[in-house]
Amino acid sequence: MSSLPSGPVDLLRDLIAIPSVNPDGEPGTDQTGELACAEYVADFLTRRCGAETVLEEVLPGRPNVIARFPCEHPDPPDRLLFGPHLDTVGVGGMTIPPFGAELREDRVWGRGASDTKGSMAAMLWALHENRDRIPKLDARILFAGFMSEESGQDGSKHFARFHADEVAFALVGEPTGMDAVHAHKASWWLEFSTKGRAAHGARPELGDNAILKLVPLIEALEAFGRECLPRYDDPVLGRSTLSINRCLGGTRTNIVPDRAVLEVDLRATPALHTSGIPALLRDWLEARGLGEAGIRILGESPVLHTPTDHPLVQRLHRLGSRPVTAPWFCDAGWLAQAGIPGVAIGPGSIDQAHTKDEWLRVADLEAGAACFGRFLNSFAR
């Protein structure tokens, strides 16, 4: 790093200009992985914030950044984590240069501006501005830049497995308008498959069409959403949801398909999440004569449910961050499962995340950095 960014806007532009696209799915570029971004963040934390910083490789060439700040208190009453993620979604179909980091119309444009390099820049700048005060706080401060949040969440899983005992409360970077998201549902991505027998399209009676077997399966899953999910309603998070979002089957127009699949997005309240969802679905299908359908878990993210009366949620509220819930999931779920309460918080709107012209308002970024700074200074002795 040759020079210090002059403010959070310059810092965000630097971060956007470093591609860190998650390689899973359809990245839309060959510039994938978090390593270059992780190295930049580690250098900033070490040289500009005075932290002891390491890169912990989670997957080949894809590390978490972990920084530990000096603390003069021998046994601080709080242990706080600032935890944005390093990766972004793909850039295919974007209408602006994804890594251009343009500054115009009082906005910073580019992939990750909102989700979630904006949160990362605001957190990093607050840590930089308060680097001389942090050692004297009544709290030990950590920073973790997580890899792979956008697919698999391997970074937060790894951190939760090896470092949960270092943290008592987490602020996970996400675009929330600086509200404190204290609860979100669990997420289950599930694949349901049917098997058939291939045959020539001119003699379909000799085959067994796997796609046609999806019809009763779809009806059964829709019924599960209508009839079963209301039993698990939550007073804070409301109702679980089930959405059938992908249907695949067949290999050619003139071949009877021997396999077909549905991909389902299930958002679960705490009660449903802990009920044994795969077994619950298996029993539901078997009761309807559909026991031959295969079920495979494609992905899972746990519930976040930090009580609003938690002292640090209340502290954030007093500083202007309202406690709210969200329909999406994030790294905070895996931290919560490991016993780390926390919130998701950061500048910007989720409405701009993953868009073809992603941007973040300069005023929102600067306000976010100021808010994180006030939170840090609320632990001053």
C-alpha positions as a Python dict, from the first residue, in 0.01 Angstrom:
ca = {
    (1, 'M'): (0, 0, 0),
    (2, 'S'): (180, 311, -118),
    (3, 'S'): (-39, 577, 42),
    (4, 'L'): (-317, 603, 297),
    (5, 'P'): (-664, 661, 156),
    (6, 'S'): (-778, 1009, 257),
    (7, 'G'): (-1114, 889, 383),
    (8, 'P'): (-1368, 609, 369),
    (9, 'V'): (-1462, 695, 11),
    (10, 'D'): (-1107, 643, -116),
    (11, 'L'): (-1084, 326, 90),
    (12, 'L'): (-1405, 188, -59),
    (13, 'R'): (-1287, 272, -410),
    (14, 'D'): (-964, 84, -345),
    (15, 'L'): (-1160, -220, -222),
    (16, 'I'): (-1398, -220, -520),
    (17, 'A'): (-1107, -194, -763),
    (18, 'I'): (-971, -526, -629),
    (19, 'P'): (-1184, -808, -778),
    (20, 'S'): (-1291, -1057, -512),
    (21, 'V'): (-1571, -1238, -692),
    (22, 'N'): (-1688, -1564, -538),
    (23, 'P'): (-1589, -1837, -786),
    (24, 'D'): (-1900, -2049, -726),
    (25, 'G'): (-2190, -2037, -968),
    (26, 'E'): (-2144, -1795, -1258),
    (27, 'P'): (-1880, -1537, -1158),
    (28, 'G'): (-1879, -1363, -1496),
    (29, 'T'): (-1504, -1305, -1476),
    (30, 'D'): (-1183, -1502, -1438),
    (31, 'Q'): (-1073, -1262, -1161),
    (32, 'T'): (-1212, -1463, -871),
    (33, 'G'): (-1119, -1533, -512),
    (34, 'E'): (-1055, -1317, -208),
    (35, 'L'): (-676, -1333, -174),
    (36, 'A'): (-583, -993, -325),
    (37, 'C'): (-853, -814, -130),
    (38, 'A'): (-752, -999, 189),
    (39, 'E'): (-391, -889, 142),
    (40, 'Y'): (-495, -525, 99),
    (41, 'V'): (-715, -536, 410),
    (42, 'A'): (-444, -708, 613),
    (43, 'D'): (-190, -444, 515),
    (44, 'F'): (-430, -163, 603),
    (45, 'L'): (-504, -316, 943),
    (46, 'T'): (-137, -374, 1021),
    (47, 'R'): (21, -55, 893),
    (48, 'R'): (-264, 192, 939),
    (49, 'C'): (-449, 56, 1243),
    (50, 'G'): (-174, -100, 1452),
    (51, 'A'): (-335, -444, 1463),
    (52, 'E'): (-166, -782, 1465),
    (53, 'T'): (-298, -938, 1147),
    (54, 'V'): (-289, -1286, 995),
    (55, 'L'): (-434, -1452, 688),
    (56, 'E'): (-592, -1789, 767),
    (57, 'E'): (-643, -2000, 457),
    (58, 'V'): (-985, -2163, 459),
    (59, 'L'): (-989, -2296, 103),
    (60, 'P'): (-690, -2299, -134),
    (61, 'G'): (-594, -1939, -206),
    (62, 'R'): (-900, -1809, -18),
    (63, 'P'): (-820, -1680, 332),
    (64, 'N'): (-998, -1503, 613),
    (65, 'V'): (-828, -1188, 742),
    (66, 'I'): (-808, -1182, 1122),
    (67, 'A'): (-678, -880, 1312),
    (68, 'R'): (-631, -845, 1687),
    (69, 'F'): (-593, -499, 1834),
    (70, 'P'): (-379, -419, 2139),
    (71, 'C'): (-568, -394, 2467),
    (72, 'E'): (-425, -245, 2788),
    (73, 'H'): (-707, -383, 3003),
    (74, 'P'): (-592, -713, 3160),
    (75, 'D'): (-943, -859, 3155),
    (76, 'P'): (-1175, -641, 2943),
    (77, 'P'): (-1548, -683, 3009),
    (78, 'D'): (-1629, -705, 2636),
    (79, 'R'): (-1476, -879, 2335),
    (80, 'L'): (-1605, -730, 2010),
    (81, 'L'): (-1576, -851, 1653),
    (82, 'F'): (-1616, -640, 1340),
    (83, 'G'): (-1689, -893, 1063),
    (84, 'P'): (-1767, -796, 703),
    (85, 'H'): (-1713, -1039, 416),
    (86, 'L'): (-1449, -1010, 147),
    (87, 'D'): (-1624, -1174, -147),
    (88, 'T'): (-1884, -1040, -389),
    (89, 'V'): (-2133, -1203, -619),
    (90, 'G'): (-2065, -1239, -991),
    (91, 'V'): (-2043, -951, -1235),
    (92, 'G'): (-2218, -1096, -1541),
    (93, 'G'): (-2475, -858, -1690),
    (94, 'M'): (-2354, -548, -1507),
    (95, 'T'): (-2416, -220, -1688),
    (96, 'I'): (-2125, -39, -1522),
    (97, 'P'): (-1758, -136, -1499),
    (98, 'P'): (-1775, -375, -1203),
    (99, 'F'): (-1431, -283, -1072),
    (100, 'G'): (-1428, 78, -1197),
    (101, 'A'): (-1500, 223, -852),
    (102, 'E'): (-1637, 539, -1011),
    (103, 'L'): (-1725, 837, -794),
    (104, 'R'): (-2013, 1038, -944),
    (105, 'E'): (-2350, 1172, -842),
    (106, 'D'): (-2233, 1153, -478),
    (107, 'R'): (-2220, 775, -507),
    (108, 'V'): (-1948, 511, -535),
    (109, 'W'): (-2028, 260, -810),
    (110, 'G'): (-1909, -98, -858),
    (111, 'R'): (-1951, -457, -748),
    (112, 'G'): (-1948, -479, -371),
    (113, 'A'): (-2017, -109, -309),
    (114, 'S'): (-2327, -203, -112),
    (115, 'D'): (-2266, -572, -38),
    (116, 'T'): (-2046, -548, 146),
    (117, 'K'): (-1730, -354, 81),
    (118, 'G'): (-1915, -43, 195),
    (119, 'S'): (-1957, -195, 541),
    (120, 'M'): (-1595, -309, 535),
    (121, 'A'): (-1468, 38, 442),
    (122, 'A'): (-1681, 201, 714),
    (123, 'M'): (-1556, -44, 977),
    (124, 'L'): (-1193, -17, 870),
    (125, 'W'): (-1202, 361, 865),
    (126, 'A'): (-1354, 374, 1213),
    (127, 'L'): (-1079, 141, 1338),
    (128, 'H'): (-815, 357, 1169),
    (129, 'E'): (-949, 684, 1311),
    (130, 'N'): (-963, 538, 1662),
    (131, 'R'): (-639, 336, 1650),
    (132, 'D'): (-485, 536, 1939),
    (133, 'R'): (-796, 501, 2157),
    (134, 'I'): (-864, 131, 2098),
    (135, 'P'): (-593, -4, 2333),
    (136, 'K'): (-747, 198, 2620),
    (137, 'L'): (-1106, 78, 2569),
    (138, 'D'): (-1293, -148, 2809),
    (139, 'A'): (-1316, -400, 2526),
    (140, 'R'): (-1087, -619, 2323),
    (141, 'I'): (-1135, -551, 1952),
    (142, 'L'): (-1104, -804, 1670),
    (143, 'F'): (-1165, -774, 1299),
    (144, 'A'): (-1240, -1065, 1066),
    (145, 'G'): (-1285, -1034, 693),
    (146, 'F'): (-1472, -1349, 595),
    (147, 'M'): (-1425, -1527, 265),
    (148, 'S'): (-1708, -1708, 82),
    (149, 'E'): (-2013, -1546, 241),
    (150, 'E'): (-2195, -1536, -91),
    (151, 'S'): (-2175, -1913, -132),
    (152, 'G'): (-2109, -2169, 137),
    (153, 'Q'): (-2013, -1926, 416),
    (154, 'D'): (-1694, -2125, 471),
    (155, 'G'): (-1517, -1824, 623),
    (156, 'S'): (-1758, -1767, 910),
    (157, 'K'): (-1788, -2142, 969),
    (158, 'H'): (-1409, -2163, 1000),
    (159, 'F'): (-1391, -1865, 1233),
    (160, 'A'): (-1674, -1999, 1449),
    (161, 'R'): (-1497, -2334, 1478),
    (162, 'F'): (-1156, -2201, 1580),
    (163, 'H'): (-1209, -1857, 1734),
    (164, 'A'): (-1551, -1846, 1900),
    (165, 'D'): (-1394, -1819, 2246),
    (166, 'E'): (-1232, -1487, 2147),
    (167, 'V'): (-1560, -1304, 2083),
    (168, 'A'): (-1854, -1205, 2304),
    (169, 'F'): (-2047, -995, 2050),
    (170, 'A'): (-2023, -956, 1671),
    (171, 'L'): (-2107, -675, 1432),
    (172, 'V'): (-2135, -845, 1093),
    (173, 'G'): (-2112, -611, 797),
    (174, 'E'): (-2421, -604, 574),
    (175, 'P'): (-2614, -318, 408),
    (176, 'T'): (-2884, -245, 667),
    (177, 'G'): (-2907, 134, 658),
    (178, 'M'): (-2717, 115, 990),
    (179, 'D'): (-3012, -54, 1157),
    (180, 'A'): (-2909, -346, 1380),
    (181, 'V'): (-3049, -669, 1233),
    (182, 'H'): (-3076, -884, 1545),
    (183, 'A'): (-3270, -1173, 1389),
    (184, 'H'): (-3302, -1354, 1059),
    (185, 'K'): (-3439, -1693, 958),
    (186, 'A'): (-3233, -1999, 880),
    (187, 'S'): (-3187, -2082, 514),
    (188, 'W'): (-3206, -2429, 361),
    (189, 'W'): (-3136, -2486, -9),
    (190, 'L'): (-3269, -2829, -102),
    (191, 'E'): (-3270, -3044, -414),
    (192, 'F'): (-3553, -3290, -479),
    (193, 'S'): (-3492, -3545, -755),
    (194, 'T'): (-3697, -3800, -944),
    (195, 'K'): (-3574, -4096, -1150),
    (196, 'G'): (-3718, -4246, -1466),
    (197, 'R'): (-3605, -4446, -1768),
    (198, 'A'): (-3473, -4299, -2090),
    (199, 'A'): (-3624, -4387, -2427),
    (200, 'H'): (-3643, -4247, -2778),
    (201, 'G'): (-3879, -3954, -2807),
    (202, 'A'): (-4065, -4136, -3086),
    (203, 'R'): (-4149, -4422, -2845),
    (204, 'P'): (-4219, -4248, -2512),
    (205, 'E'): (-4427, -4544, -2394),
    (206, 'L'): (-4100, -4741, -2361),
    (207, 'G'): (-3962, -4491, -2113),
    (208, 'D'): (-4051, -4353, -1773),
    (209, 'N'): (-4062, -3973, -1776),
    (210, 'A'): (-3888, -3828, -1469),
    (211, 'I'): (-4019, -3478, -1542),
    (212, 'L'): (-4381, -3589, -1514),
    (213, 'K'): (-4301, -3723, -1168),
    (214, 'L'): (-4219, -3368, -1062),
    (215, 'V'): (-4586, -3267, -1092),
    (216, 'P'): (-4712, -3447, -778),
    (217, 'L'): (-4387, -3356, -603),
    (218, 'I'): (-4447, -2985, -670),
    (219, 'E'): (-4804, -3017, -547),
    (220, 'A'): (-4686, -3190, -228),
    (221, 'L'): (-4423, -2924, -157),
    (222, 'E'): (-4674, -2647, -214),
    (223, 'A'): (-4908, -2820, 31),
    (224, 'F'): (-4620, -2847, 281),
    (225, 'G'): (-4578, -2471, 261),
    (226, 'R'): (-4950, -2405, 311),
    (227, 'E'): (-5032, -2664, 575),
    (228, 'C'): (-4714, -2744, 769),
    (229, 'L'): (-4514, -2421, 787),
    (230, 'P'): (-4778, -2224, 984),
    (231, 'R'): (-4724, -2462, 1275),
    (232, 'Y'): (-4378, -2313, 1325),
    (233, 'D'): (-4464, -1942, 1323),
    (234, 'D'): (-4234, -1722, 1532),
    (235, 'P'): (-4344, -1410, 1724),
    (236, 'V'): (-4039, -1216, 1599),
    (237, 'L'): (-3963, -1365, 1256),
    (238, 'G'): (-4313, -1459, 1147),
    (239, 'R'): (-4375, -1749, 910),
    (240, 'S'): (-4130, -1979, 738),
    (241, 'T'): (-4140, -1972, 360),
    (242, 'L'): (-4084, -2230, 85),
    (243, 'S'): (-4013, -2126, -273),
    (244, 'I'): (-3960, -2365, -566),
    (245, 'N'): (-3707, -2173, -770),
    (246, 'R'): (-3542, -2408, -1020),
    (247, 'C'): (-3653, -2702, -1230),
    (248, 'L'): (-3415, -2910, -1441),
    (249, 'G'): (-3466, -3227, -1640),
    (250, 'G'): (-3380, -3409, -1959),
    (251, 'T'): (-3083, -3406, -2192),
    (252, 'R'): (-3234, -3368, -2543),
    (253, 'T'): (-3565, -3286, -2702),
    (254, 'N'): (-3593, -3636, -2849),
    (255, 'I'): (-3504, -3836, -2534),
    (256, 'V'): (-3746, -3924, -2254),
    (257, 'P'): (-3579, -3785, -1937),
    (258, 'D'): (-3447, -4035, -1685),
    (259, 'R'): (-3383, -3774, -1412),
    (260, 'A'): (-3532, -3441, -1306),
    (261, 'V'): (-3471, -3209, -1014),
    (262, 'L'): (-3633, -2923, -826),
    (263, 'E'): (-3433, -2673, -624),
    (264, 'V'): (-3612, -2519, -328),
    (265, 'D'): (-3533, -2221, -104),
    (266, 'L'): (-3672, -2276, 248),
    (267, 'R'): (-3644, -1995, 504),
    (268, 'A'): (-3703, -2137, 849),
    (269, 'T'): (-3797, -1993, 1186),
    (270, 'P'): (-3600, -2121, 1487),
    (271, 'A'): (-3866, -2381, 1571),
    (272, 'L'): (-3868, -2521, 1219),
    (273, 'H'): (-3489, -2506, 1186),
    (274, 'T'): (-3444, -2728, 1492),
    (275, 'S'): (-3723, -2971, 1398),
    (276, 'G'): (-3512, -3182, 1161),
    (277, 'I'): (-3618, -3037, 827),
    (278, 'P'): (-3496, -3318, 595),
    (279, 'A'): (-3672, -3583, 804),
    (280, 'L'): (-3985, -3369, 828),
    (281, 'L'): (-3998, -3335, 450),
    (282, 'R'): (-3924, -3704, 399),
    (283, 'D'): (-4216, -3801, 624),
    (284, 'W'): (-4443, -3555, 444),
    (285, 'L'): (-4359, -3699, 102),
    (286, 'E'): (-4379, -4062, 213),
    (287, 'A'): (-4727, -4001, 353),
    (288, 'R'): (-4827, -3894, 2),
    (289, 'G'): (-4671, -4188, -178),
    (290, 'L'): (-4367, -3989, -292),
    (291, 'G'): (-4104, -4160, -81),
    (292, 'E'): (-3886, -4243, -383),
    (293, 'A'): (-3799, -3876, -436),
    (294, 'G'): (-3442, -3797, -348),
    (295, 'I'): (-3359, -3513, -108),
    (296, 'R'): (-3018, -3345, -98),
    (297, 'I'): (-2906, -3046, 106),
    (298, 'L'): (-2735, -2791, -121),
    (299, 'G'): (-2673, -2533, 147),
    (300, 'E'): (-2767, -2433, 499),
    (301, 'S'): (-2732, -2121, 711),
    (302, 'P'): (-2846, -2110, 1075),
    (303, 'V'): (-3079, -1873, 1253),
    (304, 'L'): (-2968, -1541, 1400),
    (305, 'H'): (-3180, -1452, 1702),
    (306, 'T'): (-3007, -1211, 1941),
    (307, 'P'): (-3258, -1078, 2197),
    (308, 'T'): (-3335, -708, 2164),
    (309, 'D'): (-3268, -665, 2536),
    (310, 'H'): (-2905, -775, 2494),
    (311, 'P'): (-2697, -492, 2645),
    (312, 'L'): (-2501, -427, 2325),
    (313, 'V'): (-2812, -430, 2107),
    (314, 'Q'): (-2951, -171, 2346),
    (315, 'R'): (-2625, 26, 2330),
    (316, 'L'): (-2646, 34, 1950),
    (317, 'H'): (-3008, 145, 1979),
    (318, 'R'): (-2908, 437, 2201),
    (319, 'L'): (-2651, 533, 1937),
    (320, 'G'): (-2923, 542, 1670),
    (321, 'S'): (-2927, 187, 1527),
    (322, 'R'): (-3278, 44, 1553),
    (323, 'P'): (-3312, -329, 1624),
    (324, 'V'): (-3488, -487, 1324),
    (325, 'T'): (-3526, -824, 1155),
    (326, 'A'): (-3436, -919, 796),
    (327, 'P'): (-3563, -1173, 540),
    (328, 'W'): (-3210, -1265, 425),
    (329, 'F'): (-2929, -1459, 596),
    (330, 'C'): (-2563, -1377, 657),
    (331, 'D'): (-2245, -1487, 836),
    (332, 'A'): (-2395, -1386, 1172),
    (333, 'G'): (-2598, -1709, 1170),
    (334, 'W'): (-2289, -1932, 1191),
    (335, 'L'): (-2142, -1713, 1464),
    (336, 'A'): (-2468, -1734, 1657),
    (337, 'Q'): (-2469, -2112, 1627),
    (338, 'A'): (-2125, -2112, 1789),
    (339, 'G'): (-2258, -1909, 2081),
    (340, 'I'): (-2163, -1558, 1963),
    (341, 'P'): (-2456, -1315, 1980),
    (342, 'G'): (-2451, -1024, 1743),
    (343, 'V'): (-2616, -816, 1475),
    (344, 'A'): (-2575, -748, 1107),
    (345, 'I'): (-2514, -380, 1046),
    (346, 'G'): (-2367, -150, 784),
    (347, 'P'): (-2434, 142, 550),
    (348, 'G'): (-2644, 119, 236),
    (349, 'S'): (-2950, -74, 133),
    (350, 'I'): (-2996, -441, 56),
    (351, 'D'): (-3200, -321, -244),
    (352, 'Q'): (-2872, -224, -413),
    (353, 'A'): (-2694, -551, -336),
    (354, 'H'): (-2621, -778, -635),
    (355, 'T'): (-2768, -526, -883),
    (356, 'K'): (-2644, -457, -1235),
    (357, 'D'): (-2534, -105, -1134),
    (358, 'E'): (-2448, -147, -766),
    (359, 'W'): (-2370, 173, -575),
    (360, 'L'): (-2346, 328, -229),
    (361, 'R'): (-2415, 689, -135),
    (362, 'V'): (-2112, 877, -3),
    (363, 'A'): (-2321, 1027, 278),
    (364, 'D'): (-2431, 681, 392),
    (365, 'L'): (-2075, 549, 391),
    (366, 'E'): (-1946, 843, 594),
    (367, 'A'): (-2236, 816, 838),
    (368, 'G'): (-2164, 445, 880),
    (369, 'A'): (-1798, 508, 962),
    (370, 'A'): (-1901, 773, 1214),
    (371, 'C'): (-2153, 537, 1376),
    (372, 'F'): (-1896, 259, 1414),
    (373, 'G'): (-1659, 516, 1564),
    (374, 'R'): (-1921, 621, 1820),
    (375, 'F'): (-1981, 259, 1909),
    (376, 'L'): (-1609, 204, 1970),
    (377, 'N'): (-1583, 517, 2183),
    (378, 'S'): (-1880, 413, 2393),
    (379, 'F'): (-1637, 166, 2557),
    (380, 'A'): (-1397, 440, 2664),
    (381, 'R'): (-1298, 421, 3029),
}
